[in-house]
Amino acid sequence: MSVSRVSRREFLKAAVVSAASAGVAARARRGEAVAGELVVVGWGGAHEESLKKATYEPFTAATGIRIKQVSATNQLAMLKAQVENNNPEWDIIQPGSAWLYRGAQEGLYEKVDYGAVERGDMYPPALHPHGVAFEVYAVDIVYNAKRFPTGSHPKSWAELWDAKRFPGRRTGPGWTPRDNFEAAVMAAGVPTSKVYPIDAKLAFAKLADVKPHMTWWQSGAQFAQLFADEEVVLGYGWGARVVVLAREGKPLAVELNQAILDQTFFAVSKLSRNKEAAMKFIAFASQVKPQAERPLLYPHGPTNRKAWAQLDPKARRDIVNYDLPGVLLRNPEWWMDNETALLDQWKKFLAA
């Protein structure tokens, strides 16, 4: 039996390679960025699975850059901790408009390189100095299509508030005054162009009218389950979750008139070690093909005009878009200035 001798130099070289490999593996397990890979934090479930198929996998095929998916619901707080501790774990996060504006204000994001990202086909609200929206979604009026068949459902916030004409238990988001306030003032007759600044006194008064008929949901899963179990027959919340159930055969539908729109953005962490690759990813995700394919997998609207134009009428039926008549785009700056104070009032309103 022969024994090969290893020199001291060879041993040290092997040890260094092994340690480096172990470090890469450890960083990968924690979600930290490694070369040739982008760590994208998302929202999990069907939302992320649709992004994987329509955007992540085609991007990797086109560029060779791998996408590592991680999920977190408290993305902004976790990113802030990473930045404050100089501990980069993510390259790209998916903030809604309020988190995008707040994170930009706190210096958590890299500025978008619009020399690399084509913006000519994008809807203007999708473009921000620190992020590019990849989807538009909505809080919609939702109804049980068995209880309200053939167009007999409420078609406006004022009608949703009319419990005599449209009887039945309702639901709305209990965890935030957002969306409740917009819906309430529109129910009171305020046109979409005059919703902001919101008249909080009017909003609370109008919400008091509908409160006896409400079951308040605290999570998107609970919102969808209340309708799936037919505990409620009317309400408002993230319409895409209901559209998914409707595609599975549940007797549910959404009304897009007066939908309250918001956007989800791709934003690059200030600490990303792969900023150039991250900008390539955002540029790819903004293109027509992935933007047109994803709504077929998950019912959120595209932010690229040409992608919207490619969708056939059937695909558009349950998907919101900036150009739809009567829709309202949420104002994140107003909520940044007012949400903290209003949240305390909101909790007292629910408890009363």
C-alpha positions as CSV (number, residue, x, y, z in Angstrom):
1,M,0.0,0.0,0.0
2,S,1.5,3.3,-1.0
3,V,1.1,6.4,0.9
4,S,1.4,9.7,-0.9
5,R,3.1,12.5,0.9
6,V,1.6,16.0,1.0
7,S,3.9,19.0,1.3
8,R,3.3,21.7,3.8
9,R,2.6,24.2,1.0
10,E,0.0,21.8,-0.6
11,F,-1.6,21.2,2.8
12,L,-2.0,25.0,3.5
13,K,-3.3,25.6,0.0
14,A,-5.9,22.9,0.4
15,A,-6.9,24.2,3.8
16,V,-7.4,27.7,2.4
17,V,-9.6,26.4,-0.4
18,S,-11.6,24.2,2.0
19,A,-12.2,27.2,4.4
20,A,-13.2,29.4,1.6
21,S,-15.7,26.8,0.3
22,A,-17.1,26.4,3.7
23,G,-17.5,30.1,4.0
24,V,-19.4,30.3,0.7
25,A,-21.6,27.5,1.8
26,A,-22.3,29.1,5.1
27,R,-23.1,32.4,3.5
28,A,-25.5,30.7,1.0
29,R,-27.3,29.0,3.9
30,R,-27.8,32.3,5.6
31,G,-29.0,33.9,2.4
32,E,-25.9,36.1,1.9
33,A,-24.7,37.1,-1.5
34,V,-22.0,35.1,-3.3
35,A,-20.4,35.7,-6.6
36,G,-22.5,34.7,-9.6
37,E,-25.7,34.7,-7.5
38,L,-28.3,37.2,-6.5
39,V,-30.2,36.8,-3.3
40,V,-33.8,38.0,-3.8
41,V,-36.1,38.2,-0.8
42,G,-39.8,37.9,-1.6
43,W,-43.2,37.1,-0.1
44,G,-43.3,33.3,-0.6
45,G,-46.0,31.1,-1.8
46,A,-47.7,31.3,-5.2
47,H,-46.4,34.9,-5.6
48,E,-42.8,33.8,-5.6
49,E,-43.4,30.6,-7.5
50,S,-44.9,32.7,-10.4
51,L,-41.8,35.0,-10.3
52,K,-39.5,32.0,-10.4
53,K,-41.2,30.7,-13.6
54,A,-41.7,34.0,-15.4
55,T,-38.7,36.0,-14.3
56,Y,-36.0,34.2,-12.2
57,E,-35.4,31.1,-14.3
58,P,-35.4,32.9,-17.7
59,F,-33.0,35.5,-16.2
60,T,-30.6,32.8,-15.2
61,A,-30.9,31.1,-18.6
62,A,-30.1,34.4,-20.3
63,T,-27.3,35.6,-18.1
64,G,-25.9,32.6,-16.1
65,I,-26.5,34.5,-12.9
66,R,-28.3,32.3,-10.4
67,I,-31.2,33.6,-8.2
68,K,-31.4,32.4,-4.6
69,Q,-34.9,32.9,-3.3
70,V,-35.6,33.7,0.4
71,S,-38.8,34.8,2.0
72,A,-39.6,37.4,4.7
73,T,-42.6,39.4,5.6
74,N,-40.8,42.1,7.7
75,Q,-38.3,42.9,4.9
76,L,-37.8,46.6,5.7
77,A,-36.9,46.0,9.3
78,M,-34.6,43.2,8.5
79,L,-32.8,45.2,5.7
80,K,-32.4,48.1,8.1
81,A,-30.7,45.8,10.6
82,Q,-28.4,44.4,7.9
83,V,-27.4,48.0,6.9
84,E,-26.9,49.2,10.5
85,N,-24.8,46.1,11.3
86,N,-22.9,46.2,8.0
87,N,-24.1,42.6,7.4
88,P,-25.2,42.1,3.8
89,E,-27.5,39.1,3.3
90,W,-29.7,40.2,0.4
91,D,-29.2,41.8,-2.9
92,I,-32.7,42.7,-3.9
93,I,-35.9,43.2,-1.9
94,Q,-39.5,43.6,-2.8
95,P,-41.0,46.6,-1.0
96,G,-44.4,48.0,-1.5
97,S,-44.6,51.7,-2.2
98,A,-44.7,52.8,1.4
99,W,-41.6,50.7,2.3
100,L,-39.8,51.9,-0.9
101,Y,-40.3,55.5,0.1
102,R,-39.4,54.9,3.7
103,G,-36.4,52.8,3.0
104,A,-35.1,55.4,0.5
105,Q,-35.5,58.1,3.1
106,E,-33.5,56.0,5.5
107,G,-30.7,55.3,3.0
108,L,-31.3,51.5,2.7
109,Y,-31.4,51.2,-1.1
110,E,-29.0,51.8,-4.0
111,K,-30.1,54.3,-6.7
112,V,-31.4,52.6,-9.8
113,D,-29.0,52.8,-12.8
114,Y,-31.4,54.1,-15.4
115,G,-28.6,53.8,-18.0
116,A,-29.0,50.1,-17.7
117,V,-32.8,49.9,-17.1
118,E,-35.0,50.8,-20.1
119,R,-37.8,53.0,-18.9
120,G,-39.5,54.0,-22.2
121,D,-42.2,51.3,-22.0
122,M,-42.8,51.5,-18.3
123,Y,-45.8,53.3,-16.7
124,P,-44.4,56.4,-15.0
125,P,-45.6,55.5,-11.5
126,A,-43.4,52.4,-11.7
127,L,-40.2,54.4,-11.9
128,H,-38.6,55.7,-8.7
129,P,-35.0,56.8,-8.1
130,H,-34.5,53.8,-5.8
131,G,-36.7,51.1,-7.3
132,V,-38.7,49.9,-10.3
133,A,-42.1,48.4,-9.8
134,F,-42.6,44.9,-11.4
135,E,-46.3,44.5,-10.6
136,V,-49.4,46.5,-9.8
137,Y,-52.0,45.0,-7.5
138,A,-55.1,46.2,-5.8
139,V,-57.5,46.2,-2.9
140,D,-60.7,45.4,-4.6
141,I,-64.4,45.0,-3.8
142,V,-64.9,41.2,-3.4
143,Y,-68.1,39.3,-3.5
144,N,-69.6,35.8,-3.4
145,A,-70.8,35.2,-7.0
146,K,-73.4,32.6,-5.9
147,R,-75.0,35.1,-3.5
148,F,-74.7,38.0,-6.0
149,P,-75.0,36.5,-9.5
150,T,-75.2,38.1,-12.9
151,G,-74.0,41.5,-12.1
152,S,-76.1,42.1,-9.0
153,H,-73.1,42.7,-6.8
154,P,-72.0,46.1,-5.4
155,K,-70.0,48.0,-8.1
156,S,-68.8,50.9,-6.0
157,W,-67.7,51.7,-2.4
158,A,-71.0,53.5,-1.8
159,E,-72.9,50.4,-2.8
160,L,-70.7,48.2,-0.7
161,W,-71.6,50.4,2.3
162,D,-75.3,50.0,1.5
163,A,-76.2,47.0,3.8
164,K,-79.9,47.2,3.1
165,R,-79.6,46.9,-0.7
166,F,-76.7,44.4,-0.4
167,P,-77.2,42.4,2.8
168,G,-74.6,40.1,4.2
169,R,-71.6,39.9,6.4
170,R,-68.6,41.9,5.2
171,T,-64.8,41.9,5.8
172,G,-62.0,44.5,5.6
173,P,-58.4,44.8,6.8
174,G,-58.2,45.2,10.5
175,W,-54.5,45.6,10.9
176,T,-54.2,49.0,9.3
177,P,-56.2,52.1,8.5
178,R,-54.8,52.1,5.0
179,D,-57.4,51.1,2.3
180,N,-60.1,51.4,4.9
181,F,-59.8,55.2,4.8
182,E,-59.6,55.4,1.0
183,A,-62.7,53.1,0.7
184,A,-64.6,55.1,3.3
185,V,-64.1,58.5,1.8
186,M,-65.0,57.2,-1.7
187,A,-68.1,55.6,-0.2
188,A,-68.9,59.1,1.1
189,G,-68.8,60.4,-2.4
190,V,-65.2,61.8,-2.6
191,P,-63.9,61.4,-6.2
192,T,-60.7,59.6,-6.7
193,S,-58.9,62.8,-7.7
194,K,-59.7,64.4,-4.3
195,V,-59.1,61.4,-2.0
196,Y,-55.7,62.8,-0.8
197,P,-55.2,64.4,1.6
198,I,-57.7,62.1,3.3
199,D,-60.3,63.6,5.6
200,A,-59.7,61.3,8.6
201,K,-62.8,62.6,10.4
202,L,-65.0,61.8,7.4
203,A,-63.3,58.4,7.1
204,F,-64.0,57.4,10.7
205,A,-67.6,58.5,10.5
206,K,-68.2,56.5,7.4
207,L,-66.5,53.4,8.8
208,A,-68.7,53.7,11.8
209,D,-71.7,53.2,9.6
210,V,-70.4,49.8,8.2
211,K,-68.6,48.6,11.3
212,P,-71.6,46.6,12.7
213,H,-71.6,44.4,9.5
214,M,-67.8,43.8,9.5
215,T,-65.5,41.0,10.4
216,W,-61.9,42.4,10.3
217,W,-59.2,40.3,8.7
218,Q,-55.6,40.3,10.0
219,S,-53.8,38.5,7.2
220,G,-54.2,37.8,3.6
221,A,-54.7,34.1,4.3
222,Q,-57.5,34.9,6.7
223,F,-59.1,37.3,4.2
224,A,-59.2,34.6,1.5
225,Q,-60.3,31.9,4.0
226,L,-63.3,34.0,5.2
227,F,-64.6,34.0,1.7
228,A,-63.7,30.4,1.0
229,D,-65.6,29.3,4.1
230,E,-68.5,31.6,3.2
231,E,-68.3,33.3,6.6
232,V,-68.6,36.6,4.6
233,V,-70.2,37.3,1.3
234,L,-68.8,40.8,0.7
235,G,-65.7,42.8,1.5
236,Y,-62.5,44.2,0.4
237,G,-58.8,43.2,0.4
238,W,-56.1,41.9,-1.9
239,G,-58.1,40.8,-4.9
240,A,-55.5,38.6,-6.4
241,R,-55.9,36.1,-3.5
242,V,-59.6,35.8,-4.4
243,V,-58.9,35.5,-8.1
244,V,-56.7,32.6,-7.4
245,L,-59.5,30.9,-5.5
246,A,-61.9,31.7,-8.3
247,R,-59.5,30.1,-10.8
248,E,-59.7,27.0,-8.6
249,G,-63.5,27.0,-8.9
250,K,-64.7,28.9,-5.9
251,P,-67.8,31.1,-6.5
252,L,-65.9,34.3,-5.9
253,A,-65.2,37.4,-8.0
254,V,-63.8,40.9,-7.8
255,E,-65.1,44.3,-8.9
256,L,-62.3,46.4,-10.4
257,N,-64.2,49.8,-10.4
258,Q,-62.6,52.1,-7.8
259,A,-59.9,49.6,-7.0
260,I,-57.2,51.0,-4.7
261,L,-53.9,50.3,-6.5
262,D,-50.4,49.8,-5.1
263,Q,-47.2,48.5,-6.5
264,T,-44.4,46.1,-5.6
265,F,-40.9,47.2,-6.5
266,F,-37.5,45.6,-7.0
267,A,-35.0,47.6,-5.0
268,V,-31.3,46.9,-4.5
269,S,-29.8,46.8,-1.0
270,K,-27.3,49.5,-0.3
271,L,-24.9,46.8,0.9
272,S,-25.3,44.5,-2.2
273,R,-21.9,43.2,-3.4
274,N,-23.5,42.4,-6.8
275,K,-24.9,45.8,-7.8
276,E,-24.1,45.5,-11.5
277,A,-25.8,42.1,-11.7
278,A,-28.8,43.4,-9.7
279,M,-29.3,46.2,-12.2
280,K,-29.2,43.7,-15.0
281,F,-31.9,41.7,-13.2
282,I,-34.1,44.7,-12.8
283,A,-33.7,45.6,-16.4
284,F,-34.6,42.0,-17.4
285,A,-37.6,42.0,-15.1
286,S,-38.9,45.2,-16.7
287,Q,-39.0,43.7,-20.2
288,V,-42.2,42.8,-22.1
289,K,-41.8,39.0,-22.1
290,P,-41.6,38.3,-18.3
291,Q,-44.1,41.0,-17.6
292,A,-46.6,39.6,-20.0
293,E,-46.2,36.0,-18.9
294,R,-46.4,36.5,-15.1
295,P,-50.1,37.7,-14.9
296,L,-51.1,34.3,-16.5
297,L,-49.5,32.6,-13.5
298,Y,-50.5,35.1,-10.8
299,P,-53.1,37.8,-11.2
300,H,-51.1,40.9,-10.6
301,G,-50.8,43.5,-13.4
302,P,-47.7,44.4,-15.4
303,T,-45.9,47.7,-15.1
304,N,-44.8,47.6,-18.8
305,R,-47.3,49.2,-21.2
306,K,-46.5,46.8,-24.0
307,A,-46.9,43.8,-21.7
308,W,-50.4,45.0,-20.8
309,A,-51.2,45.5,-24.5
310,Q,-50.2,41.8,-25.2
311,L,-52.7,40.4,-22.7
312,D,-55.9,39.2,-24.2
313,P,-59.3,40.3,-22.8
314,K,-59.8,37.1,-20.9
315,A,-56.4,37.5,-19.1
316,R,-57.2,41.2,-18.4
317,R,-60.6,40.5,-16.9
318,D,-59.4,40.1,-13.3
319,I,-56.2,42.1,-13.4
320,V,-55.8,45.7,-12.5
321,N,-54.0,48.3,-14.5
322,Y,-53.1,52.0,-14.2
323,D,-55.3,52.9,-17.2
324,L,-58.5,51.4,-15.9
325,P,-61.2,54.0,-15.4
326,G,-62.1,54.9,-11.8
327,V,-59.0,53.4,-10.1
328,L,-57.0,55.1,-7.3
329,L,-53.3,54.8,-7.0
330,R,-52.3,54.9,-3.3
331,N,-50.2,57.9,-2.1
332,P,-47.4,56.4,0.0
333,E,-46.0,59.8,1.0
334,W,-49.3,60.8,2.6
335,W,-49.3,57.6,4.6
336,M,-45.7,58.0,5.6
337,D,-46.7,61.4,7.2
338,N,-49.9,60.2,8.8
339,E,-50.0,56.5,9.5
340,T,-48.4,56.4,12.9
341,A,-50.8,58.8,14.5
342,L,-53.8,57.3,12.7
343,L,-52.9,53.7,13.7
344,D,-53.4,54.6,17.3
345,Q,-56.8,56.1,16.5
346,W,-57.7,53.1,14.4
347,K,-57.0,50.6,17.2
348,K,-59.2,52.6,19.5
349,F,-62.0,52.7,16.8
350,L,-61.9,48.9,16.5
351,A,-61.9,48.4,20.3
352,A,-64.8,50.8,20.9
